[in-house]
């Protein structure tokens, strides 16, 4: 029995089944707090605890899902292609926003973490919080952080941004589709993009673009910002 519940087929089926159930619940209620990912994680933890699936078995069995994180980001290129002409006319504002957003995100994390007494390992782990999981893990590892913890932080940030982001944008009366898409993609990466796609095709495309640009910009800026901050 243990070999069955620890098999790759069973674990992938379990993950897909729990997510689809959570997605059904979200579509029925339309409550932000019942976001599929927010519901799926504790549900999976509960099921694993009850039927006795060790974490290592789950990690090995779900490696295909982890691998697909990368291609899923690349797949957003199709959505981008549909809106490419619109984005060309706003290239300067998009690049400026991404640069400022990435810089502010990195610097604010370093300053707040230092103020709270965090060591270099934790700061390096937190720095790529606003980029998608595969990139965040790579950036955190190169900077001396812990990739596994970085992945958890990215998921938490994504859930928070996906839930709170649209509410904040509405309260601030931000109606620009480009601004809404950029903010959700830059701050909440994949989960923010999923939420942006619910708002509209252009918002989703811009948000998908923001994921890739934020990843590149963060990977470039992290070592530069760390060097500059080390001088103070």
Kinemage of the C-alpha trace (Angstrom):
@kinemage 1
@onewidth
@group {chain A} dominant
@subgroup {mainchain}
@vectorlist {calphas} color= white
{ca unk a 1} P 0.000 0.000 0.000
{ca unk a 2} L 2.830 2.386 0.868
{ca unk a 3} L 4.443 1.837 -2.529
{ca unk a 4} L 1.166 2.786 -4.230
{ca unk a 5} L 0.540 6.023 -2.328
{ca unk a 6} L 4.171 7.034 -2.775
{ca unk a 7} L 4.170 6.394 -6.526
{ca unk a 8} L 4.504 9.249 -8.995
{ca unk a 9} L 1.170 8.500 -10.693
{ca unk a 10} L -0.731 8.560 -7.391
{ca unk a 11} L 0.897 11.789 -6.201
{ca unk a 12} L 0.351 13.639 -9.489
{ca unk a 13} L -3.274 12.461 -9.515
{ca unk a 14} L -3.673 13.589 -5.907
{ca unk a 15} L -2.243 17.049 -6.605
{ca unk a 16} L -4.378 17.500 -9.730
{ca unk a 17} L -7.505 16.234 -7.971
{ca unk a 18} L -7.094 18.518 -4.964
{ca unk a 19} L -6.418 21.525 -7.185
{ca unk a 20} L -9.439 20.861 -9.403
{ca unk a 21} L -11.645 20.515 -6.330
{ca unk a 22} L -10.278 23.807 -4.971
{ca unk a 23} L -10.803 25.456 -8.368
{ca unk a 24} L -14.431 24.269 -8.416
{ca unk a 25} L -14.936 25.707 -4.931
{ca unk a 26} L -13.418 29.044 -5.961
{ca unk a 27} L -15.577 29.315 -9.074
{ca unk a 28} L -18.665 28.569 -7.052
{ca unk a 29} L -17.968 31.112 -4.310
{ca unk a 30} L -15.742 33.689 -6.117
{ca unk a 31} L -14.178 34.483 -2.732
{ca unk a 32} L -10.571 35.710 -2.919
{ca unk a 33} L -9.730 33.931 0.340
{ca unk a 34} L -10.691 30.636 -1.310
{ca unk a 35} L -8.131 30.987 -4.083
{ca unk a 36} L -7.331 27.481 -5.446
{ca unk a 37} L -3.687 27.601 -4.403
{ca unk a 38} L -4.516 28.935 -0.954
{ca unk a 39} L -6.939 26.039 -0.438
{ca unk a 40} L -4.855 23.367 -2.174
{ca unk a 41} L -1.740 23.705 -0.005
{ca unk a 42} L -3.328 23.025 3.417
{ca unk a 43} L -5.613 20.402 1.837
{ca unk a 44} L -2.615 18.530 0.418
{ca unk a 45} L -0.751 18.771 3.725
{ca unk a 46} L -3.784 17.348 5.535
{ca unk a 47} L -4.200 14.467 3.067
{ca unk a 48} L -0.485 13.646 3.185
{ca unk a 49} L -0.567 13.576 6.992
{ca unk a 50} L -3.627 11.335 7.100
{ca unk a 51} L -2.495 8.731 4.553
{ca unk a 52} L 1.178 8.929 5.555
{ca unk a 53} L 3.038 10.242 2.508
{ca unk a 54} L 6.558 11.364 3.527
{ca unk a 55} L 7.664 14.735 2.192
{ca unk a 56} L 10.599 13.200 0.301
{ca unk a 57} L 8.245 10.804 -1.497
{ca unk a 58} L 5.934 13.705 -2.363
{ca unk a 59} L 8.853 15.783 -3.663
{ca unk a 60} L 10.074 12.963 -5.875
{ca unk a 61} L 6.596 12.079 -7.069
{ca unk a 62} L 5.714 15.672 -7.995
{ca unk a 63} L 8.971 16.460 -9.800
{ca unk a 64} L 7.165 16.580 -13.153
{ca unk a 65} L 4.899 19.352 -11.858
{ca unk a 66} L 7.938 21.220 -10.561
{ca unk a 67} L 9.628 20.844 -13.969
{ca unk a 68} L 6.586 22.281 -15.743
{ca unk a 69} L 6.881 25.563 -13.819
{ca unk a 70} L 9.495 26.741 -16.297
{ca unk a 71} L 7.636 25.842 -19.530
{ca unk a 72} L 4.424 27.298 -18.114
{ca unk a 73} L 6.076 30.724 -17.929
{ca unk a 74} L 7.377 30.360 -21.501
{ca unk a 75} L 3.856 29.407 -22.642
{ca unk a 76} L 2.728 32.909 -21.705
{ca unk a 77} L 4.581 34.007 -24.843
{ca unk a 78} L 1.503 33.109 -26.898
{ca unk a 79} L -0.605 35.597 -24.963
{ca unk a 80} L 2.136 38.205 -25.374
{ca unk a 81} L 2.236 37.709 -29.127
{ca unk a 82} L -1.444 38.542 -29.403
{ca unk a 83} L -0.812 41.941 -27.768
{ca unk a 84} L 2.662 42.646 -29.158
{ca unk a 85} L 1.717 45.781 -31.139
{ca unk a 86} L 0.072 47.375 -28.122
{ca unk a 87} L 3.122 46.651 -25.964
{ca unk a 88} L 5.565 48.084 -28.502
{ca unk a 89} L 3.943 51.492 -28.221
{ca unk a 90} L 4.381 51.405 -24.431
{ca unk a 91} L 7.845 49.852 -24.270
{ca unk a 92} L 9.532 52.726 -22.439
{ca unk a 93} L 6.934 52.968 -19.690
{ca unk a 94} L 6.906 49.193 -19.256
{ca unk a 95} L 10.700 48.902 -18.944
{ca unk a 96} L 10.886 51.885 -16.595
{ca unk a 97} L 8.192 50.436 -14.353
{ca unk a 98} L 9.877 47.033 -14.226
{ca unk a 99} L 13.262 48.554 -13.388
{ca unk a 100} L 11.864 50.728 -10.607
{ca unk a 101} L 9.677 47.924 -9.266
{ca unk a 102} L 12.542 45.438 -9.153
{ca unk a 103} L 14.939 47.943 -7.558
{ca unk a 104} L 12.454 49.032 -4.903
{ca unk a 105} L 11.551 45.413 -4.145
{ca unk a 106} L 15.161 44.364 -3.593
{ca unk a 107} L 16.255 47.459 -1.649
{ca unk a 108} L 13.191 47.442 0.608
{ca unk a 109} L 13.723 43.779 1.504
{ca unk a 110} L 17.377 44.356 2.366
{ca unk a 111} L 16.632 47.459 4.461
{ca unk a 112} L 13.718 45.914 6.365
{ca unk a 113} L 15.541 42.622 6.927
{ca unk a 114} L 18.666 44.407 8.194
{ca unk a 115} L 16.552 46.592 10.486
{ca unk a 116} L 14.979 43.446 11.956
{ca unk a 117} L 18.375 41.816 12.485
{ca unk a 118} L 18.280 39.183 9.738
{ca unk a 119} L 21.538 37.574 8.645
{ca unk a 120} L 22.905 37.464 5.095
{ca unk a 121} L 21.444 34.014 4.341
{ca unk a 122} L 17.897 35.121 5.140
{ca unk a 123} L 18.300 38.399 3.256
{ca unk a 124} L 19.598 36.550 0.168
{ca unk a 125} L 16.622 34.199 0.433
{ca unk a 126} L 14.134 37.078 0.566
{ca unk a 127} L 15.614 39.238 -2.207
{ca unk a 128} L 13.960 37.464 -5.183
{ca unk a 129} L 10.512 37.313 -3.526
{ca unk a 130} L 8.777 39.000 -6.458
{ca unk a 131} L 9.909 36.704 -9.283
{ca unk a 132} L 8.573 33.332 -10.360
{ca unk a 133} L 9.661 30.242 -8.410
{ca unk a 134} L 12.314 28.716 -10.747
{ca unk a 135} L 14.097 32.067 -11.158
{ca unk a 136} L 13.776 32.936 -7.462
{ca unk a 137} L 15.352 29.639 -6.430
{ca unk a 138} L 18.270 30.176 -8.811
{ca unk a 139} L 18.847 33.789 -7.750
{ca unk a 140} L 18.597 32.928 -4.044
{ca unk a 141} L 21.054 30.056 -4.426
{ca unk a 142} L 23.607 32.199 -6.273
{ca unk a 143} L 23.298 34.973 -3.678
{ca unk a 144} L 23.932 32.582 -0.783
{ca unk a 145} L 20.314 32.042 0.267
{ca unk a 146} L 18.230 28.890 0.699
{ca unk a 147} L 16.334 28.011 -2.521
{ca unk a 148} L 13.701 25.840 -0.799
{ca unk a 149} L 12.700 28.643 1.578
{ca unk a 150} L 12.784 31.137 -1.298
{ca unk a 151} L 10.234 28.976 -3.132
{ca unk a 152} L 7.885 29.045 -0.126
{ca unk a 153} L 8.257 32.813 0.221
{ca unk a 154} L 7.501 33.305 -3.476
{ca unk a 155} L 4.307 31.253 -3.159
{ca unk a 156} L 3.174 33.218 -0.092
{ca unk a 157} L 3.897 36.534 -1.840
{ca unk a 158} L 2.048 35.346 -4.938
{ca unk a 159} L -1.027 34.301 -2.972
{ca unk a 160} L -1.079 37.571 -1.059
{ca unk a 161} L -0.597 39.651 -4.200
{ca unk a 162} L -3.215 37.725 -6.154
{ca unk a 163} L -5.787 38.220 -3.404
{ca unk a 164} L -5.016 41.773 -2.283
{ca unk a 165} L -3.667 43.250 -5.544
{ca unk a 166} L -6.937 43.835 -7.438
{ca unk a 167} L -8.560 45.255 -4.300
{ca unk a 168} L -5.709 47.754 -3.797
{ca unk a 169} L -5.734 48.743 -7.484
{ca unk a 170} L -9.484 49.366 -7.340
{ca unk a 171} L -9.196 51.436 -4.172
{ca unk a 172} L -6.468 53.560 -5.765
{ca unk a 173} L -8.652 54.045 -8.856
{ca unk a 174} L -5.976 52.628 -11.165
{ca unk a 175} L -7.877 51.904 -14.384
{ca unk a 176} L -4.982 51.548 -16.844
{ca unk a 177} L -4.875 47.974 -18.114
{ca unk a 178} L -1.112 48.188 -18.550
{ca unk a 179} L -0.596 49.446 -14.996
{ca unk a 180} L -2.867 46.760 -13.550
{ca unk a 181} L -1.157 43.994 -15.505
{ca unk a 182} L 2.353 45.217 -14.708
{ca unk a 183} L 1.671 45.593 -11.002
{ca unk a 184} L 0.143 42.124 -10.635
{ca unk a 185} L 2.836 40.380 -12.682
{ca unk a 186} L 5.740 42.280 -11.131
{ca unk a 187} L 4.578 41.889 -7.533
{ca unk a 188} L 2.839 38.513 -7.588
{ca unk a 189} L 4.432 36.703 -10.603
{ca unk a 190} L 2.504 33.610 -11.801
{ca unk a 191} L -0.361 33.860 -9.355
{ca unk a 192} L -0.735 37.550 -10.069
{ca unk a 193} L -0.801 36.757 -13.789
{ca unk a 194} L -3.525 34.173 -13.275
{ca unk a 195} L -5.550 36.855 -11.509
{ca unk a 196} L -4.723 39.418 -14.224
{ca unk a 197} L -6.019 37.049 -16.907
{ca unk a 198} L -9.344 37.042 -15.112
{ca unk a 199} L -9.419 40.831 -15.475
{ca unk a 200} L -8.768 40.842 -19.218
{ca unk a 201} L -6.594 39.641 -22.111
{ca unk a 202} L -4.367 42.728 -22.160
{ca unk a 203} L -3.861 42.674 -18.379
{ca unk a 204} L -2.893 39.003 -18.600
{ca unk a 205} L -0.456 39.578 -21.458
{ca unk a 206} L 1.245 42.518 -19.746
{ca unk a 207} L 1.411 40.587 -16.492
{ca unk a 208} L 3.034 37.648 -18.274
{ca unk a 209} L 5.598 40.016 -19.780
{ca unk a 210} L 6.263 41.456 -16.323
{ca unk a 211} L 7.139 37.985 -14.996
{ca unk a 212} L 9.931 37.501 -17.521
{ca unk a 213} L 11.258 41.046 -17.297
{ca unk a 214} L 11.203 40.992 -13.487
{ca unk a 215} L 13.150 37.735 -13.509
{ca unk a 216} L 15.866 39.138 -15.772
{ca unk a 217} L 15.980 42.488 -13.988
{ca unk a 218} L 16.149 40.915 -10.530
{ca unk a 219} L 18.924 38.519 -11.547
{ca unk a 220} L 20.948 41.498 -12.819
{ca unk a 221} L 20.200 43.900 -9.968
{ca unk a 222} L 20.576 41.584 -6.931
{ca unk a 223} L 24.416 41.358 -7.035
{ca unk a 224} L 24.712 45.056 -7.903
{ca unk a 225} L 22.404 46.173 -5.083
{ca unk a 226} L 24.120 43.821 -2.614
{ca unk a 227} L 27.496 45.322 -3.495
{ca unk a 228} L 26.235 48.890 -3.163
{ca unk a 229} L 24.419 48.162 0.136
{ca unk a 230} L 27.548 46.511 1.540
{ca unk a 231} L 29.304 49.880 1.301
{ca unk a 232} L 26.960 51.379 3.899
